[in-house]
């Protein structure tokens, strides 16, 4: 527990020491939000604008939460190895992947600050309807599930990056199409049949269905109770896979050591 507290403290301390980089990530996030949101809403019919604005807004928010967590965790493998922090933690009997996983603090902090700011900007476009919320509990649950799913997935990529000696982010091929294929920005009921079947196989889809239910009361495609069960099942599955991958990679690293990860 003492090691965990130290790791959390280090990552929290970095937010203050690298405040300009932290501010830059927030501003970049806001700009991406606006590009996606305004681009997606340009062709929405006027009578559907309010509802589609809310669906699009929270879809982009979820995509950004996922993207921040995955890239900030998986992408830190290179920094950890380049600075010798992996060996330093191994010597002191601290799992370097536990240290890397603390980057979820940075990802969560960027999203936590950026979301209210972009909401303020977006209110001037959509109006007070932006504050519509059918059930805040399910909205929060949906967003937290996206964050946890993405953090676990990012940690898996980080572990594989250590084992395969390549940047963890190079292993990620899902973030690009996850907004649509993962059901983050489009309700499952509105998807084509083939894409719908793919989306239902992905964990983010079920978290997004809970988020949309929380915002607008949109009934999840599989029903609320089924979506809750599916979300919990995916959470357990991802957690078990993460534990297995991290344990295997940690064992390999302790025996064979770590090697540099190259970047172009």
N, C-alpha and C positions, 0 to 999 in steps of 0.2 A: 504493500500500500504506500510505503514511503517513496519507493521508486516511481510509482504512478503519479503521486503528487508532485514530485520533482519534475517529471516530464511535462505535466500539465502547466506547471509554473513557468518552465522554460519557454514553452510555446506562447503562453500569455504574455510573457515578458518581451518576446520578439515583436509583438504587435506594437508595443511602445517604442522600441529601439528602431524599428524599420517603419515608422509611422508614415513616411512619404510613399513608400512602396505599397503600404496597406491602403492609403488614401487613393493611390493610383488604381489599385484593383477595384475599389468601390466605384470610382468614376467610370472605368471601363465597363463594369457591369451595368451601370445605369445607361450608358450609351448603347450597349447591346440590347438592353431591354427595349429602349425606344425604337431602335431599328426594327426589331422583330415585331413589336406591338403595332407600330404605325404601318409597317409594311403589310402585316396580316389583316389589318382592319380597313385598308384602302378600298377593298372591293366588297365589303359587307353591306347588304341592303339596309336602308335606314331603319326599317321596322324591326330588324334583328340586331341592331347595333349594340344596344345595352347588354343583352344576354351574351352575344358573341364577344363583346369587350371583356366581360368578366371571365369567360371561359379561356379566352386568349391570354389575358393578363396572368391568371393563376397557372396556366400551362407554361408560359415563359418563365415565371417565377420558379416553378418546380424544375424545369430544365436547367436553369441557372444554378439552383441549389445542387443538383446532381453533378453538373459540370465542374463547379468549384470544388466539391469534395473529391471527385475522381482525380482531377488534374493536380490539385494541391497535395494530395497524399501520394499518388503514384509517381508524380513528377519529381518528388523530393529524393528519390533514390540516388539520382546523379549527384545532388548536393551533399547528401550524407556520405557517399563514398569519396567524393572529391576532397572533402575537408577532413577525412579520416575519422569521422564521428562513428562510423560503423565499428571499426576496430576498437575505438575507445570504449564503446558501450559493451562490446563483447568481453574485453579485459575486466571490466567492472561487473560482469555477470548480469548485464542488462540486455534484453533482447532488442537489437536495433530496430526491428519492425514495430515494437511497442513505442519506441521513440518516434518513428516516422508516423505512426497512427495518430499522434498528437496533433498533426497538421489539420485534423478535422476542426480544431478550434478556429484556425485561420479561415477555413472555408465557411464555417457557420457564421463567424463574425462578419465576414464580407457580405453574406446574404442578409443577415439580420439588420445591418445598417442600410444596405442598398434598397431593400424592399420598401420600407416606409418612405424613403426619399422619392423613389419612382412612383409610388402611389400618390404622393402629393402632386407630382407633375401630371400624372394621368387623370387626376380628379378635374383638372382644368379642361381636359378634353372630353371626358365622359360625364362628369358631373358627380353629384353626391351619391349616385347609384353605385359608385365604386365601393362604398362601404357596406353594400348588401352582404349579409351573412345569414344563411338559413340555420346552420348549426356550427358554432365556432369550435366545438369539441372535435368534430370530424374533420374540420379544416386543419386544425393543429395536428391531429393524428396523421392525416395524409401527408402533410409537409414533413413531419418528423420521420415518417416511414421512408420518404424519398431520401432524406439526409442519411438515415442509417443504412439503407440499401447501398447508396452511393459510397459511403465511407467504407463499408465492408468490401465492396467491389474494388475500390481504390487500393485497399490494403492487400487484396489478392494480387492485383497488378504489381504493387510494390514488391511483394514477396517473389513473384515470378521474375521481376526485373533483377532482383539480387541473384536469383538462381541462374537465369539465362544471360546475365551480364549485358542487358540492354535497358534503355530507359523504360520505366513502367508505362509511360504514356504511349509509347510506340505499340504496346500490346492492345490498346483500346481502339476498337472499331465500332463501338455502339453509340457513342455520344452524338455522332453526326446525324443519325437517322432516328434517334430515340424520341425526339419531340413528336413525331407522327407515329412511327412504328411501335413506340413504347406507350402510346396512349396518353402522353403527358399533355399534349395540346389539343387532341381531338377525342371527343367521347367515343367509346367503343361502339356504341349503337350507330354512329355515323360513318363508320369505316366500311370499306368493301369487305366482302366475306373472307377472302384470302388473307388480307391484312389483319382483319379482326382476329382470326385464329392465331396468327403470329403474336399479336399484341397480348392475347390472353395467356401466353406462355411466359411473358416477361413480368417481373415483380412490380416495376414502376407503374404499369397499367392499373393494377389494383389499388395502389396508393393514390393514383390520380383520380380514380373513380370515387374514392372516399372524399378527396378534396373537393371535387365538383359537387358532391352531395352536400358537403358542409357549406359551400358557397351559395348554391342555387337550389338545393333540394332535388337535383337531377337524380332520378333513381338509377343506381348502378346497373349495368347490363346484366350481371349475374344475380342481382338482388343484393341488398345491403348485408344480410347475414352471411351470404356466401362470400362476398368480397372481404369481409372481416376475417373469415376463416382462411381464405386464400392468402391474405396479407400476412397473417401470423405464420402460416405454413412456409411461405417464402422467406420470412424473416429467420425462422429456425433453420431452414435449409442453407441459406447464405451464411449464417453464423457457423454452422457445422463445417461447411466447406472452407470458410476462412480459417477456422481453428486447425483443420487438417493441413491446409496448404502452408500456413505459417509454421506449424510444428515441423513439417518435413523440410522446409527451407532452412529453418533455424538449426536443425540437426546437421544439415549439409554444411551450412556456413561455419558452425563451430568446429567441424572436422577439417574442412578444406579451406576455410577463410573466404574472404571476399576479393573480387577483382574490380578494376575500374570499369565504369559504364561510359561508353563513348557517345559523344554527340557530334552532329554535323557542324 
